[in-house]
Amino acid sequence: MGKVDAVLAELGIELPRPAAPVANYVPFVRTGDLVTVSGQIPFGPDGTLSPDHVGLVGGEVSPETAREAVRLAAVNVVAQLRAAIGDLDSVVRCVRLGGFIASAPGFTGHAGVMNGASDLMVAIFGDAGRHARSTVGVAGLPLGAAVEVEALFHVR
């Protein structure tokens, strides 16, 4: 078992089967030593989107629930990354995360919600999980999801 796999086990995270794209795109692209993972929504281990993770944050979805959802979306990012590179010990750095938060009017707590994904990357990859980040509020996301996370990784 690799180092990252041991960390995942310690955190109680079993990576799900990577989700198939819901439109005309690929789940990841590797070019040289960079892997871009397309936006992932918070599909659960069974491949479905929980009703708790559908709707607008600051409306139907609380910021706390959205933070859990963004963490789950980040788990799906790591599952796609494993599909792209195989051995997660090949990760040199999480370069960037992008977060999209479906937000009710007036909601401004996007950064706190997105910390669910950022904290997870650091928990999994240590200092190599520290990254640049953009987080934006949006009117809606695919399948009504409350959150979506995309990523860029430097790999060996």
N, C-alpha and C positions, 0 to 999 in steps of 0.2 A: 504494500500500500504506500502510495506517495505521501509526501508531506501535506499537500493541500487536501488530499482525500482524508487524511487523519484529522485535519482541522474540521472538515465538513462533518465527519462522524462525531467528533467532540461537540460540535454545535447542534447535533441532532438533525442535520440536513441531509436528506437523500435527494439527489438531483432527479427531477422528473424526466420523462421522455421529452425531448425538445418539441415544442409546438410547431405545427406546419403553418406557413404563412396564410393569412386570411385574405390576401389579395395578390396582385401581380408583382412580387418581389421575392428575393431570397432571404433566408434567415440570417445569413452572415456572408461577409466577403473577406477573404484573406488576400492581401497583396504584400508580398515580401514578409516583413516581420510585424505587420500590422493586421489586426482583425477588427473589423467593424461588425458589431452585432445589431441587427435591426431592432426596432422598438418591440419590447415584450410587455404584455399586459399580465395581470395577476391570475393566470390560470392556475388552478390548484393541481395537486398530484394526480387527480383523476382526469385532468384535461379540461375541466369546466371552469367557468367564471362564477364565483359565488355571488349570490344576490347582494351580499354585504359589500361587495367591491364594485357595484354598479351605481352610477349616479354622480352627482356633483359634490365635491368636497366643500364642506361648510354649509351644505344643504342636507341631502339624504345621507351623506357619508361623513362621519365625524373625522376630524384630523387624526385622531388616534387610530381609527380603523383604516384610514388612508395610508398611514405610516406602515401598518401591517401589510397592506396591499402592495405598497411600493417595495417592501422587503421581499415579498413573494415574487414580484416582477423581476427583481434583481436576481433571485434564485434562478428564474427562467433564463436570464441573461447568461448566467454561469453555465447552465445546462447547454445553451447554444454554443458557448465558447468551448466546452468540452467536445461537442460534436465537430467543431471546426478544427481543433488542435489535438484532441485525444488526451494527452497528459497535461493536467492543469499545473504541474510543476514547471511547465515551459513558460508560464507567464512571467515576464520581466516586470511589467507595470500595467496597472489600470490607468490609462492616460486620461480618459474623460468619461463622464457620465452625463447624459442628457435626461432630464425628467420633465414629463408633461403631466400636469395636474388638472383634471376637469374640475373647474372651480365655479362655485356659486358667486353671483355678484357680490363684491365687497370682500371676498376671502383674500387674505394676504399672507397666510401661513405656509406658503409653498415650500420655503427652505426647510422648515421643521419637518414637513411630510417627507421630503426627499432625503432627509438624513437617514431614514430607514434603509435606503439603498447604499448610501455612502458608508454608514456604519458597518453594514454587512461586508462590503468590499474590503474594508480594513480588517474586520474580524477574520475573513478568509485568507487574505493575501498579506497581512501585516503591513509594513511600510510600503510594499509594492502595490497595495490597494489604495493608497492616497492618490487623489486624482483632481483634475480640474473639473468644473461642473457648471452646467446651465440648468436652470429650473424655470419653467414658464407655466402660467395658467392658461388654459384653453377652454373653449366653449363645449367641446365634446371630443370623445376618443372612440376608436373602433369598438364595436359591440357594447357601447355604453360604459366601458370600463372607467373607473375613477382615476386611474393612473396608468402611465406607460414609461418604461425606462429603456434607453439605448446606451450603447457603450463602445469605446475604442480601447483596444488592448495592444501593448507591445509584447511580442512573444519571441521565443527562440525557435 
